[in-house]
Amino acid sequence: MKKKYLIGILVFLAIGVYLALSGVKESDYVEVKPDKLFLDLVENTRYFSADEVAQMIISQDPSIQLIDVRTEKFYNKFTLNGAINIPLKDFLNPDNLAYLDQDVYNTILFSNGSSDADVAWQLATRMGYQNVFVMRGGMNNWVDQILQPTEHSVIWDRVNDQLYQYRKGASLYFGGKADDISSGDSDVKKKPKKPAVRRKKKEVEGGCG
Amino acid sequence: MAPIFEYNSEWNLLAALIIGIAFGWVLERAGFSTSRKLAGVFYGYDFVVLKVFFTAAVTAAVGLLVLNQMGLVYFDDVWMPTTFIAPTIVGGVIMGLGFILGGFCPGTSVCAAAIGKIDAMAFIGGIVIGIYFYAFSYEFLWEDLRKSGSIGKVKIGELMGLSEGVAVLTFIIVALLAFWMVDTIKKKYKIKDVKY
């Protein structure tokens, strides 16, 4: 056999052995497979309720970042404490994706209802970003449940009563106005509620003013 | 890495032209414009076709995996046709018959026609007639067959339960064994290289 054939055979065999021992490299570009995405979609594990979000904000949970995907107009009008504004149409902007490209925070998306936030969630999930969630019901639900909770509870229903009491407290925290059964004037027409601006606490002044 | 191929890019035709000319030139230099050399593999007096096609396949497979190891090509980005078992067998038999009768396969016939071989031009005429026959009889003759027996986009390694690397190594060994076998046959029956 000629020497050059032998060299060719050995080279091919050597490369073949090397390839057999090393695995196939997968692309860095991660995209969620359809079946996984489908499971996440139907299992509703992406949702936080407004109550849970309120709890996290009140307890100043350092692990969350809130992203408002509504337009800037809505954002300027009213938003959640500490929320960042990324309008849905700018969601794929690389600067904005930097907010998602981290594994420190749980990102919670919200819009007026759930659908815009759901769209943003799907985009983020398809691109492989982890720890992205949606506030169920969005700001509409937030106003209904947290800012203006209504009394559904009866005295022997401890769970609902506690939830109501909690929402009443949260409402006060966020500057909404809870129905107060003790005042008894529920017939009085309520003014449209505006989120009150929280005032800075005054410094304690001297006692003998 | 820069994309080699982009859909709807106006450079595609130019790339196709350059690659096509290079391919045809290499085919011609390898002697593939001679129908006697091509048909030799069926009659057992010339095994260059087998060697060339096996080498091409091995080179492509090794090249693909090496590029993958270098992080330049990912299998998700490589287009792969669906495998249809029954239509492939029927098509293969028809193609093989044409190959023995005419002495060319479609690509080599164009290559041979380009250097002025009249039999190759007749062969191309046959190809065109065949294409029209297939197209006009598709609905009532071929459609059911064409769509039957799909086993999806599979790789040979996957079917045998081997990883890509092991499959390629197996393929290299099979190719080398085939080369050794045909050389042994040639030696045993004292077949001499034919000059064309």
Contacts between the chains, C-beta under 8 A, distances in Angstrom:
chain1	res1	chain2	res2	distance
A	9	B	176	6.1
A	12	B	58	6.7
A	12	B	62	6.9
A	12	B	172	5.3
A	12	B	176	7.6
A	13	B	169	8.0
A	13	B	172	6.4
A	13	B	173	7.7
A	13	B	176	7.6
A	15	B	62	5.5
A	15	B	66	6.8
A	16	B	62	7.0
A	16	B	165	7.9
A	16	B	168	5.9
A	16	B	169	3.8
A	16	B	172	4.3
A	16	B	173	7.5
A	17	B	169	6.2
A	19	B	62	7.0
A	19	B	65	4.7
A	19	B	66	7.3
A	19	B	69	7.3
A	19	B	164	7.6
A	19	B	165	4.0
A	19	B	168	5.4
A	19	B	169	6.5
A	20	B	163	7.5
A	20	B	165	4.1
A	20	B	166	4.6
A	20	B	168	7.2
A	20	B	169	4.1
A	21	B	165	6.7
A	22	B	69	6.2
A	22	B	165	6.2
A	23	B	163	6.9
A	23	B	165	7.1
A	24	B	65	7.5
A	24	B	68	6.1
A	24	B	75	6.6
A	24	B	163	7.1
A	24	B	164	4.9
A	24	B	165	7.2
A	25	B	68	5.4
A	25	B	69	6.4
A	25	B	71	6.1
A	25	B	74	6.9
A	26	B	74	6.6
A	26	B	76	7.5
A	27	B	74	3.8
A	27	B	76	5.4
A	27	B	77	7.0
